[in-house]
């Protein structure tokens, strides 16, 4: 009888622990959720310029305000993002351009979105590309 009591007691504690984990998982404040956080441009020739638009939603319960977009080098340019607050459930886009001039081989670039989002881990997007040497044109 004591064994069954102990078993039910432990199951009750475990169930209570799981219930607390799920109830505290909700985050208050704005939350930026990207449809896609990574993009691969594939092979490209040195000097090619490409762009990618990353779409996101504010899945939080307060307005999302993006204050800046930081890039890792001058070859990457953020071209546009919403300057006005994005209401809960609202959507936005961030376009990033990459200029492969002077680059060679596998490239991995990270873009950091600076905002008031409660989920700091959700604020980075990235892209990759394989930059091939530009062949000289025959005369």
DSSP file (Angstrom, degrees, kcal/mol; ACC not computed):
  #  RESIDUE AA STRUCTURE BP1 BP2  ACC     N-H-->O    O-->H-N    N-H-->O    O-->H-N    TCO  KAPPA ALPHA  PHI   PSI    X-CA   Y-CA   Z-CA
    1    1 A X     >        0   0    0      0, 0.0     4,-2.2     0, 0.0     5,-0.2   0.000 360.0 360.0 360.0 -40.2    0.0    0.0    0.0
    2    2 A X  H  >  +     0   0    0      1,-0.2     4,-2.6     2,-0.2     5,-0.2   0.854 360.0  56.0 -64.2 -34.3    2.8    2.4    0.8
    3    3 A X  H  > S+     0   0    0      2,-0.2     4,-2.3     1,-0.2    -1,-0.2   0.918 108.8  45.9 -64.0 -43.2    4.4    1.7   -2.6
    4    4 A X  H  > S+     0   0    0      2,-0.2     4,-2.7     1,-0.2     5,-0.2   0.894 111.9  51.4 -67.7 -39.1    1.2    2.7   -4.4
    5    5 A X  H  X S+     0   0    0     -4,-2.2     4,-2.4     2,-0.2    -2,-0.2   0.944 111.6  47.2 -61.2 -47.5    0.8    5.8   -2.2
    6    6 A X  H  X S+     0   0    0     -4,-2.6     4,-2.4     1,-0.2    -2,-0.2   0.902 111.9  51.1 -60.7 -42.2    4.4    6.8   -3.0
    7    7 A X  H  X S+     0   0    0     -4,-2.3     4,-2.3     2,-0.2    -2,-0.2   0.929 112.2  45.2 -62.0 -47.0    3.9    6.2   -6.7
    8    8 A X  H  X S+     0   0    0     -4,-2.7     4,-2.2     2,-0.2    -1,-0.2   0.867 111.7  53.7 -65.4 -35.9    0.7    8.3   -6.8
    9    9 A X  H  X S+     0   0    0     -4,-2.4     4,-2.0    -5,-0.2    -2,-0.2   0.933 110.3  46.0 -62.5 -46.4    2.5   11.1   -4.8
   10   10 A X  H  X S+     0   0    0     -4,-2.4     4,-2.4     2,-0.2    -2,-0.2   0.890 111.6  51.5 -65.8 -40.3    5.4   11.2   -7.3
   11   11 A X  H  X S+     0   0    0     -4,-2.3     4,-2.6     1,-0.2    -1,-0.2   0.893 109.0  52.0 -62.7 -39.1    3.0   11.2  -10.3
   12   12 A X  H  X S+     0   0    0     -4,-2.2     4,-2.1     2,-0.2    -2,-0.2   0.904 110.0  47.9 -63.6 -42.2    1.1   14.1   -8.7
   13   13 A X  H  X S+     0   0    0     -4,-2.0     4,-2.3     2,-0.2    -2,-0.2   0.913 112.2  49.6 -63.9 -42.7    4.3   16.1   -8.3
   14   14 A X  H  X S+     0   0    0     -4,-2.4     4,-2.3     2,-0.2    -2,-0.2   0.922 110.7  49.3 -63.0 -44.0    5.4   15.4  -11.8
   15   15 A X  H  X S+     0   0    0     -4,-2.6     4,-2.1     1,-0.2    -1,-0.2   0.897 111.2  49.9 -62.8 -40.3    2.0   16.5  -13.2
   16   16 A X  H  X S+     0   0    0     -4,-2.1     4,-1.8     2,-0.2    -1,-0.2   0.896 109.5  52.0 -65.6 -39.5    2.2   19.7  -11.2
   17   17 A X  H  X S+     0   0    0     -4,-2.3     4,-1.7     1,-0.2    -2,-0.2   0.910 110.3  47.3 -62.8 -43.4    5.7   20.4  -12.4
   18   18 A X  H  X S+     0   0    0     -4,-2.3     4,-1.9     1,-0.2    -1,-0.2   0.882 109.4  54.5 -65.6 -37.9    4.6   20.0  -16.1
   19   19 A X  H  X S+     0   0    0     -4,-2.1     4,-1.7     1,-0.2    -1,-0.2   0.879 107.7  49.9 -63.9 -38.1    1.6   22.2  -15.5
   20   20 A X  H  X S+     0   0    0     -4,-1.8     4,-1.7     2,-0.2    -1,-0.2   0.874 107.5  54.2 -69.4 -37.0    3.8   25.0  -14.2
   21   21 A X  H  < S+     0   0    0     -4,-1.7     4,-0.5     1,-0.2    -2,-0.2   0.927 111.8  43.6 -63.3 -44.7    6.2   24.8  -17.1
   22   22 A X  H  < S+     0   0    0     -4,-1.9     3,-0.5     1,-0.2     4,-0.3   0.842 112.5  52.0 -72.5 -31.6    3.4   25.2  -19.6
   23   23 A X  H  < S+     0   0    0     -4,-1.7     3,-0.5     1,-0.2    -1,-0.2   0.808 111.9  45.4 -75.9 -27.4    1.6   28.0  -17.7
   24   24 A X  S  < S+     0   0    0     -4,-1.7    -1,-0.2     1,-0.2    -2,-0.2   0.459  90.5  85.6 -93.1  -0.1    4.8   30.1  -17.4
   25   25 A X        +     0   0    0     -4,-0.5     2,-0.3    -3,-0.5    -1,-0.2   0.710  64.8 100.1 -72.7 -19.5    5.9   29.7  -21.0
   26   26 A X        -     0   0    0     -3,-0.5     2,-0.5    -4,-0.3    -3,-0.0  -0.510  65.8-148.3 -71.1 130.4    3.7   32.6  -22.2
   27   27 A X        -     0   0    0     -2,-0.3     2,-0.3     2,-0.1    34,-0.2  -0.849   2.8-141.4-103.6 132.4    5.8   35.7  -22.7
   28   28 A X        +     0   0    0     -2,-0.5     2,-0.2    32,-0.1    32,-0.0  -0.687  65.1  34.0 -88.2 146.8    4.4   39.2  -22.0
   29   29 A X  S    S-     0   0    0     -2,-0.3    32,-1.7     2,-0.1    33,-0.3  -0.491 105.0 -28.4 105.2-177.2    5.3   42.0  -24.4
   30   30 A X        -     0   0    0     86,-0.4    88,-3.6    33,-0.3    89,-0.4  -0.467  54.4-165.2 -73.9 145.7    6.1   42.0  -28.1
   31   31 A X        -     0   0    0     31,-0.2    28,-2.2    86,-0.2    29,-0.6  -0.986  10.1-147.1-134.1 122.4    7.4   38.9  -29.7
   32   32 A X  E     -A   58   0A   0     -2,-0.4     2,-0.5    26,-0.2    26,-0.2  -0.800  18.0-177.1 -92.5 124.5    9.0   38.9  -33.2
   33   33 A X  E     -A   57   0A   0     24,-2.3    24,-2.1    -2,-0.6     2,-0.3  -0.958  11.6-152.7-126.1 112.4    8.4   35.7  -35.1
   34   34 A X  E     -A   56   0A   0     -2,-0.5    22,-0.3    22,-0.2     3,-0.2  -0.605  14.7-142.3 -84.3 142.0   10.0   35.2  -38.5
   35   35 A X  S    S+     0   0    0     20,-2.7     2,-0.3     1,-0.3    -1,-0.1   0.887  96.3   8.2 -63.6 -38.9    8.4   33.0  -41.2
   36   36 A X        -     0   0    0     19,-0.5    -1,-0.3     1,-0.1    19,-0.1  -0.977  61.5-174.1-147.1 126.6   11.9   32.0  -42.2
   37   37 A X  S    S+     0   0    0     -2,-0.3    89,-2.6    -3,-0.2     2,-0.4   0.576  71.9  48.7-101.0 -11.3   15.1   32.9  -40.3
   38   38 A X  E     -d  126   0B   0     87,-0.2     2,-0.4     2,-0.0    89,-0.2  -0.990  59.2-175.6-133.3 137.9   17.7   31.5  -42.7
   39   39 A X  E     -d  127   0B   0     87,-1.6    89,-2.3    -2,-0.4     2,-0.6  -0.996  11.9-154.1-132.7 139.9   18.0   31.9  -46.5
   40   40 A X  E     -d  128   0B   0     -2,-0.4    89,-0.2    87,-0.2     3,-0.1  -0.955   6.0-171.4-113.9 116.2   20.5   30.2  -48.9
   41   41 A X  E     -     0   0B   0     87,-3.1    88,-0.2    -2,-0.6    -1,-0.1   0.632  31.7-154.0 -77.8 -13.8   21.3   32.2  -52.1
   42   42 A X  E     -     0   0B   0     86,-0.4    88,-2.9     2,-0.0    -1,-0.2  -0.416  49.9  -3.9  75.5-152.4   23.2   29.2  -53.4
   43   43 A X  E     +d  130   0B   0     86,-0.2     2,-0.3    -2,-0.1    88,-0.2  -0.547  70.0 165.3 -77.9 139.1   26.0   29.7  -56.0
   44   44 A X  E     -d  131   0B   0     86,-2.4    88,-3.7    -2,-0.2     2,-0.3  -0.972  34.7-110.0-147.8 159.4   26.6   33.1  -57.3
   45   45 A X  E >   -d  132   0B   0     -2,-0.3     3,-2.6    86,-0.2    55,-0.2  -0.695  46.7 -88.3 -94.4 143.6   29.4   34.8  -59.3
   46   46 A X  T 3  S+     0   0    0     86,-2.6    55,-0.2    -2,-0.3    -1,-0.1  -0.206 116.6  28.6 -47.8 130.8   31.7   37.5  -57.7
   47   47 A X  T 3  S+     0   0    0      1,-0.4    -1,-0.3    -3,-0.1    54,-0.3   0.200  86.3 134.2  98.9 -15.1   30.1   40.9  -58.1
   48   48 A X    <   -     0   0    0     -3,-2.6    52,-2.6    52,-0.2     2,-0.4  -0.379  43.6-149.4 -66.0 146.4   26.4   39.6  -58.2
   49   49 A X  E     + B   0  99A   0     50,-0.2     2,-0.3    51,-0.1    50,-0.2  -0.981  20.7 174.3-119.3 130.6   24.0   41.5  -56.0
   50   50 A X  E     - B   0  98A   0     48,-2.4    48,-2.9    -2,-0.4     2,-0.3  -0.895  14.3-154.7-133.2 161.4   21.0   39.7  -54.5
   51   51 A X  E     - B   0  97A   0     -2,-0.3     2,-0.3    46,-0.2    46,-0.2  -0.965   4.2-169.0-135.3 152.8   18.1   40.5  -52.1
   52   52 A X  E     - B   0  96A   0     44,-2.2    44,-2.9    -2,-0.3     2,-0.6  -0.994  12.9-146.6-140.8 136.6   16.0   38.6  -49.7
   53   53 A X  E     - B   0  95A   0     -2,-0.3     2,-0.5    42,-0.2    42,-0.2  -0.914  10.5-158.3-105.2 123.7   12.8   39.7  -47.9
   54   54 A X  E     - B   0  94A   0     40,-3.1    40,-2.2    -2,-0.6     2,-0.3  -0.891   9.7-152.8-101.1 124.2   12.2   38.2  -44.4
   55   55 A X  E     + B   0  93A   0     -2,-0.5   -20,-2.7    38,-0.2   -19,-0.5  -0.755  18.0 176.1 -99.1 143.7    8.6   38.3  -43.3
   56   56 A X  E     -AB  34  92A   0     36,-2.6    36,-2.3    -2,-0.3     2,-0.3  -0.936  19.0-147.6-143.3 165.6    7.7   38.4  -39.6
   57   57 A X  E     -AB  33  91A   0    -24,-2.1   -24,-2.3    -2,-0.3     2,-1.1  -0.981  23.5-124.3-132.7 143.5    4.7   38.7  -37.3
   58   58 A X  E     +A   32   0A   0     32,-2.7    31,-3.5    -2,-0.3   -26,-0.2  -0.788  33.3 173.9 -85.3 100.2    4.3   40.3  -33.8
   59   59 A X        +     0   0    0    -28,-2.2    -1,-0.1    -2,-1.1   -27,-0.1   0.293  48.7  92.6 -92.4   9.7    3.0   37.3  -32.0
   60   60 A X  S    S-     0   0    0    -29,-0.6   -30,-0.3     2,-0.2    29,-0.1  -0.087  84.8-112.2 -88.7-167.1    3.2   39.1  -28.6
   61   61 A X  S    S+     0   0    0    -32,-1.7     2,-0.3   -34,-0.2   -31,-0.2   0.204  92.2  55.9-116.8  14.3    0.6   41.1  -26.8
   62   62 A X  S    S-     0   0    0    -33,-0.3   -31,-0.2    24,-0.1    -2,-0.2  -0.944  97.9 -77.9-138.0 160.1    2.2   44.6  -27.0
   63   63 A X        -     0   0    0     -2,-0.3     2,-0.5   -33,-0.1   -33,-0.3  -0.301  42.2-134.0 -61.3 140.0    3.3   46.7  -30.0
   64   64 A X  B     -G   86   0C   0     22,-2.9    22,-2.9   -35,-0.1     2,-0.5  -0.830  19.0-167.8 -96.6 129.7    6.7   45.8  -31.5
   65   65 A X        -     0   0    0     -2,-0.5    51,-1.3    20,-0.2     2,-0.6  -0.972   7.3-157.5-122.3 117.4    9.1   48.7  -32.2
   66   66 A X  E     +E  115   0B   0     -2,-0.5    49,-0.3    16,-0.4     3,-0.1  -0.842  14.6 174.9 -93.6 121.1   12.2   48.0  -34.4
   67   67 A X  E     -     0   0B   0     47,-2.3     2,-0.3    -2,-0.6    48,-0.2   0.697  60.8  -6.8-100.3 -23.1   14.8   50.6  -33.6
   68   68 A X  E     -E  114   0B   0     46,-1.6    46,-2.8     2,-0.0     2,-0.4  -0.987  49.3-140.4-165.0 160.3   17.7   49.4  -35.7
   69   69 A X  E     -E  113   0B   0     -2,-0.3     2,-0.4    44,-0.2    44,-0.2  -0.985  23.7-159.3-130.2 121.3   19.0   46.6  -37.9
   70   70 A X  E     -E  112   0B   0     42,-3.0    42,-2.8    -2,-0.4     2,-0.3  -0.825   4.9-165.5-106.2 138.9   22.7   45.7  -37.5
   71   71 A X  E     -E  111   0B   0     -2,-0.4    40,-0.2    40,-0.2     3,-0.1  -0.781  24.9-128.3-118.5 164.0   24.8   43.8  -40.1
   72   72 A X  S    S+     0   0    0     38,-0.6     2,-0.3    -2,-0.3    39,-0.1   0.654  84.7   6.0 -89.5 -16.8   28.2   42.1  -39.8
   73   73 A X  S >  S-     0   0    0      3,-0.1     3,-1.5     1,-0.0    -1,-0.1  -0.979  76.5-100.0-157.8 169.3   29.9   43.8  -42.8
   74   74 A X  T 3  S+     0   0    0     -2,-0.3    -1,-0.0     1,-0.3    25,-0.0   0.605 110.8  72.4 -70.1 -11.7   29.5   46.5  -45.4
   75   75 A X  T 3  S+     0   0    0     23,-0.1    24,-2.4    25,-0.0     2,-0.5   0.640  91.3  67.4 -77.0 -13.3   28.6   43.9  -48.1
   76   76 A X  E <   -C   98   0A   0     -3,-1.5     2,-0.4    22,-0.2    22,-0.2  -0.920  65.6-175.2-112.7 131.0   25.2   43.4  -46.4
   77   77 A X  E     -C   97   0A   0     20,-2.7    20,-3.1    -2,-0.5     2,-0.6  -0.981  22.7-140.4-130.4 123.5   22.6   46.2  -46.4
   78   78 A X  E     -C   96   0A   0     -2,-0.4    18,-0.2    18,-0.2     3,-0.1  -0.730  21.5-173.3 -77.3 123.8   19.3   46.3  -44.7
   79   79 A X  E     -     0   0A   0     16,-3.2     2,-0.3    -2,-0.6    17,-0.2   0.672  55.7  -9.6 -97.7 -18.6   17.0   48.1  -47.2
   80   80 A X  E     +C   95   0A   0     15,-0.9    15,-1.6     2,-0.0    -1,-0.3  -0.849  51.5 165.1-179.0 140.3   13.8   48.5  -45.3
   81   81 A X        -     0   0    0     -2,-0.3    13,-0.2    13,-0.2     2,-0.1  -0.969  51.2 -78.3-153.1 158.7   11.9   47.7  -42.2
   82   82 A X        -     0   0    0     11,-0.4   -16,-0.4    -2,-0.3     4,-0.1  -0.386  32.9-170.6 -64.6 130.9    8.8   49.2  -40.5
   83   83 A X        +     0   0    0     -2,-0.1     2,-0.2     2,-0.1    -1,-0.2   0.681  66.9  74.3 -92.1 -22.0    9.5   52.4  -38.7
   84   84 A X  S    S-     0   0    0      1,-0.1   -18,-0.2   -19,-0.1   -20,-0.1  -0.586  99.3 -87.2 -90.1 154.1    6.1   52.5  -37.0
   85   85 A X        -     0   0    0     -2,-0.2     2,-0.6   -20,-0.1   -20,-0.2  -0.288  38.0-135.3 -57.9 143.1    5.0   50.2  -34.1
   86   86 A X  B     -G   64   0C   0    -22,-2.9   -22,-2.9    -4,-0.1     3,-0.1  -0.914  20.1-133.2-105.4 117.7    3.6   46.9  -35.2
   87   87 A X    >   -     0   0    0     -2,-0.6     3,-2.8   -24,-0.2   -29,-0.3  -0.185  40.0 -75.5 -65.3 158.3    0.5   46.0  -33.3
   88   88 A X  T 3  S+     0   0    0      1,-0.3   -29,-0.2   -27,-0.1    -1,-0.2  -0.351 126.5  19.3 -54.2 131.1    0.0   42.5  -31.8
   89   89 A X  T 3  S+     0   0    0    -31,-3.5    -1,-0.3     1,-0.3   -30,-0.1   0.275  99.5 131.5  87.2 -10.3   -0.9   40.2  -34.7
   90   90 A X    <   -     0   0    0     -3,-2.8   -32,-2.7   -32,-0.2    -1,-0.3  -0.336  47.1-139.0 -75.3 157.5    0.6   42.7  -37.2
   91   91 A X  E     +B   57   0A   0    -34,-0.2     2,-0.3    -3,-0.1   -34,-0.2  -0.791  21.4 172.7-117.3 158.0    3.0   41.7  -39.9
   92   92 A X  E     -B   56   0A   0    -36,-2.3   -36,-2.6    -2,-0.3     2,-0.3  -0.945  18.3-135.3-153.5 173.0    6.1   43.3  -41.3
   93   93 A X  E     -B   55   0A   0     -2,-0.3   -11,-0.4   -38,-0.2     2,-0.4  -0.976   4.4-163.0-137.0 149.5    9.0   42.8  -43.7
   94   94 A X  E     -B   54   0A   0    -40,-2.2   -40,-3.1    -2,-0.3     2,-0.5  -0.980  12.6-157.0-132.2 118.9   12.7   43.3  -43.6
   95   95 A X  E     -BC  53  80A   0    -15,-1.6   -16,-3.2    -2,-0.4   -15,-0.9  -0.838   8.1-168.2-100.4 132.8   14.7   43.3  -46.9
   96   96 A X  E     -BC  52  78A   0    -44,-2.9   -44,-2.2    -2,-0.5     2,-0.3  -0.976   3.9-157.8-122.7 131.5   18.4   42.6  -46.9
   97   97 A X  E     -BC  51  77A   0    -20,-3.1   -20,-2.7    -2,-0.4     2,-0.4  -0.844   2.9-161.9-108.8 146.3   20.7   43.1  -49.8
   98   98 A X  E     -BC  50  76A   0    -48,-2.9   -48,-2.4    -2,-0.3     2,-0.6  -0.995   4.4-162.6-129.9 127.9   24.1   41.3  -50.4
   99   99 A X  E     -B   49   0A   0    -24,-2.4   -50,-0.2    -2,-0.4   -51,-0.1  -0.949   2.1-165.2-110.4 116.5   26.8   42.5  -52.7
  100  100 A X    >   +     0   0    0    -52,-2.6     3,-2.2    -2,-0.6   -52,-0.2   0.369  42.1 131.9 -86.5   5.7   29.3   39.7  -53.4
  101  101 A X  T 3  S+     0   0    0      1,-0.3     3,-0.1   -54,-0.3    -2,-0.1  -0.380  80.7  10.0 -59.2 129.4   32.0   42.0  -54.9
  102  102 A X  T 3  S+     0   0    0      1,-0.3    -1,-0.3    -2,-0.1     2,-0.3   0.465 106.1 115.2  80.4   1.1   35.4   41.2  -53.3
  103  103 A X    <   -     0   0    0     -3,-2.2     2,-0.3    29,-0.1    -1,-0.3  -0.704  41.2-175.2-102.5 156.1   34.0   38.0  -51.7
  104  104 A X        -     0   0    0     -2,-0.3    28,-0.2     2,-0.1     2,-0.1  -0.981  44.5  -3.5-151.6 137.3   35.0   34.4  -52.4
  105  105 A X  E    S- F   0 131B   0     26,-2.8    26,-2.7    -2,-0.3     2,-0.3  -0.351 107.1  -2.7  83.6-162.2   33.8   31.1  -51.2
  106  106 A X  E     - F   0 130B   0     24,-0.2     2,-0.4    -2,-0.1    24,-0.2  -0.488  65.2-165.9 -72.0 127.5   31.1   30.2  -48.6
  107  107 A X  E     - F   0 129B   0     22,-3.4    22,-1.9    -2,-0.3     2,-0.4  -0.944  11.2-176.1-117.0 136.3   29.6   33.3  -47.0
  108  108 A X  E     - F   0 128B   0     -2,-0.4     2,-0.4    20,-0.2    20,-0.2  -0.953  11.1-176.0-132.6 112.2   27.5   33.3  -43.8
  109  109 A X  E     - F   0 127B   0     18,-2.7    18,-2.1    -2,-0.4     2,-0.4  -0.898  10.7-154.4-116.4 138.6   26.1   36.7  -42.8
  110  110 A X  E     - F   0 126B   0     -2,-0.4   -38,-0.6    16,-0.2     2,-0.5  -0.912   3.0-163.0-113.6 137.0   24.0   37.5  -39.7
  111  111 A X  E     -EF  71 125B   0     14,-3.1    14,-2.5    -2,-0.4     2,-0.5  -0.983   8.2-154.7-120.1 127.4   21.6   40.3  -39.4
  112  112 A X  E     -EF  70 124B   0    -42,-2.8   -42,-3.0    -2,-0.5     2,-0.7  -0.902   4.2-150.1-108.1 125.9   20.4   41.4  -35.9
  113  113 A X  E     -E   69   0B   0     10,-3.5     2,-0.6    -2,-0.5   -44,-0.2  -0.845  10.9-152.4 -94.9 116.0   17.1   43.2  -35.5
  114  114 A X  E     +E   68   0B   0    -46,-2.8   -47,-2.3    -2,-0.7   -46,-1.6  -0.803  39.6 128.6 -92.3 119.9   17.2   45.6  -32.5
  115  115 A X  E    S-E   66   0B   0     -2,-0.6   -49,-0.2   -49,-0.3   -51,-0.0  -0.863  72.0 -92.8-154.0-176.4   13.8   46.0  -31.0
  116  116 A X  S    S+     0   0    0    -51,-1.3   -86,-0.4    -2,-0.3   -50,-0.1   0.154  71.0 141.9 -93.3  18.3   11.7   45.9  -27.9
  117  117 A X        -     0   0    0    -52,-0.2   -86,-0.2     1,-0.1    -2,-0.1  -0.314  52.3-141.5 -63.7 141.1   10.9   42.2  -28.5
  118  118 A X  S    S+     0   0    0    -88,-3.6     2,-1.0     1,-0.2   -87,-0.2   0.719  90.1  72.1 -74.9 -22.0   10.8   40.0  -25.4
  119  119 A X    >   +     0   0    0    -89,-0.4     3,-1.3     1,-0.2   -87,-0.2  -0.753  58.0 177.6 -99.1  90.2   12.4   37.1  -27.3
  120  120 A X  G >  S+     0   0    0     -2,-1.0     3,-1.4     1,-0.3    -1,-0.2   0.815  78.9  60.8 -61.3 -31.6   16.0   38.2  -27.8
  121  121 A X  G >  S+     0   0    0      1,-0.3     3,-0.6    -3,-0.1    -1,-0.3   0.708  98.0  59.3 -70.3 -18.4   16.8   34.8  -29.4
  122  122 A X  G <  S+     0   0    0     -3,-1.3    -1,-0.3     1,-0.2   -88,-0.2   0.383  84.3  83.6 -88.0   4.5   14.3   35.6  -32.2
  123  123 A X  G <  S+     0   0    0     -3,-1.4   -10,-3.5    -4,-0.1     2,-0.4   0.365  73.6  81.0 -95.3   6.8   16.0   38.8  -33.3
  124  124 A X  E <   + F   0 112B   0     -3,-0.6     2,-0.3   -12,-0.2   -12,-0.2  -0.937  47.5 174.8-117.6 136.4   18.6   37.3  -35.6
  125  125 A X  E     - F   0 111B   0    -14,-2.5   -14,-3.1    -2,-0.4     2,-0.3  -0.864  11.0-171.2-124.4 163.1   18.2   36.2  -39.2
  126  126 A X  E     -dF  38 110B   0    -89,-2.6   -87,-1.6    -2,-0.3     2,-0.3  -0.976  11.8-160.5-151.6 163.9   21.0   35.0  -41.5
  127  127 A X  E     -dF  39 109B   0    -18,-2.1   -18,-2.7    -2,-0.3     2,-0.3  -0.983   6.7-153.9-144.6 157.7   21.8   34.0  -45.1
  128  128 A X  E     +dF  40 108B   0    -89,-2.3   -87,-3.1    -2,-0.3   -86,-0.4  -0.897  12.2 175.2-127.7 158.3   24.4   32.0  -46.8
  129  129 A X  E     - F   0 107B   0    -22,-1.9   -22,-3.4    -2,-0.3     2,-0.6  -0.975  27.5-135.1-156.9 152.2   25.9   32.1  -50.3
  130  130 A X  E     -dF  43 106B   0    -88,-2.9   -86,-2.4    -2,-0.3     2,-0.6  -0.930  25.1-155.0-112.9 105.9   28.7   30.4  -52.2
  131  131 A X  E     -dF  44 105B   0    -26,-2.7   -26,-2.8    -2,-0.6     2,-0.3  -0.719   8.6-158.6 -89.6 119.9   30.6   33.0  -54.2
  132  132 A X  E     -d   45   0B   0    -88,-3.7   -86,-2.6    -2,-0.6   -29,-0.1  -0.664  28.8 -93.7 -96.9 151.4   32.4   31.7  -57.2
  133  133 A X        -     0   0    0     -2,-0.3     2,-0.5   -88,-0.2    -1,-0.1  -0.358  40.5-115.8 -64.0 138.3   35.3   33.3  -59.0
  134  134 A X        -     0   0    0    -89,-0.1     2,-0.3    -2,-0.1    -1,-0.1  -0.644  29.7-134.2 -77.5 125.3   34.3   35.6  -61.9
  135  135 A X        -     0   0    0     -2,-0.5     2,-0.2     1,-0.1    -1,-0.0  -0.581  21.2-110.9 -81.2 140.2   35.7   34.2  -65.1
  136  136 A X        -     0   0    0     -2,-0.3     2,-0.3     1,-0.1    -1,-0.1  -0.494  32.7-117.8 -69.6 137.3   37.5   36.6  -67.5
  137  137 A X        -     0   0    0     -2,-0.2    -1,-0.1     1,-0.1     2,-0.1  -0.615  30.1-114.7 -77.0 131.1   35.5   37.1  -70.7
  138  138 A X              0   0    0     -2,-0.3    -1,-0.1     1,-0.1     0, 0.0  -0.386 360.0 360.0 -67.2 144.5   37.4   36.0  -73.8
  139  139 A X              0   0    0     -2,-0.1    -1,-0.1     0, 0.0    -2,-0.0   0.442 360.0 360.0 -82.7 360.0   38.4   38.8  -76.2
